[in-house]
Amino acid sequence: MPTLTVTTRGQVTFRKDLLQHLGIEPGEKIEVDKLPDGRVALRAARPAATIDNFIGLLAGKTRKIATLDEIHKAAAAGWADQK
């Protein structure tokens, strides 16, 4: 079992193999759960999917701007299971 050292500032450095095991990349955050028996559980913090995260996802991917009529036709075709 690996042993970690706490610095005078209260910080701990995780070894690369532990971070890889958790699936954590540099700059990402870690969630910590305090368990009742004095242990902690660590996991990679993953942002919840929200509409705010989705908006702008495709921004800048195309220069085409659809008209309202084109959007309505595409939606109607989708509901009718047409392509």
N, C-alpha and C positions, 0 to 999 in steps of 0.2 A: 504494500500500500504506500503510495507516495506521501511524503510529508512536505508541507508548505511552511514557510517562515513568514511571520507577520513583521512588517517594518515598524519603525517608531511612529510612523504616520498612520498606522492601522491598516496598511495595504498588504495585499497578498498577490503574488504573481503566479498564475496557473501555467503549468508546462504545456507546451505545444500539443503533445499527444492527448492531454485531457480536454483541451479546447476542441481539437478535431473530433474526439469522441462525442462531445456535446453538440457538434455541428456549428460552432461559433467561429466567425471570421473576425479579423481585426476591425475595430470600430463598432461592432455589434454589442448589444446589451445582454445581460444575464439576469434572469428572474431568480429570486431566492425565496424559498418557503421555509419558515421556522417551524420545525416539528416539535411536538410537546415533550419529547424525551431529550431535548438539547441538541439534536441533530438538525441539519439543514438539507434541503433538496435544491439542487441547481438545475436550470434548464435554459436553453436559448430563448430570449424574449422574442416573440414573433408578433408583429402588429396585427391587430384584428382587422379583418376586411371591412372597409366602410366605403360608402359611396364617394366620400372625399378622396380616398386613396385611388379610386377608379377614375374619377374625373381627371382629364388631362393625360391619361395613360397613353393615348395614341396621338397626343398633340405633336405636331411637326412631322408626322409620319407620311403625310400626303399633302398635296397642294390643292386637291379637288375639294370644292365646297358644294354640298348637295343642296338643292332647293327644297322648300317644303313639299312641293309636289312630288319630287323624287323620293323624299323620305316617306311620304304617305304611300306611294306605289310600292316601295320596297317592303314596308310594313305589311301592306295588304297581301303582297306575294308571299311573305313569310308565313302569315296566318293561313294562307291557302296552300301552304307546303309547296310553293313553286319557287323556281330559281331564276 
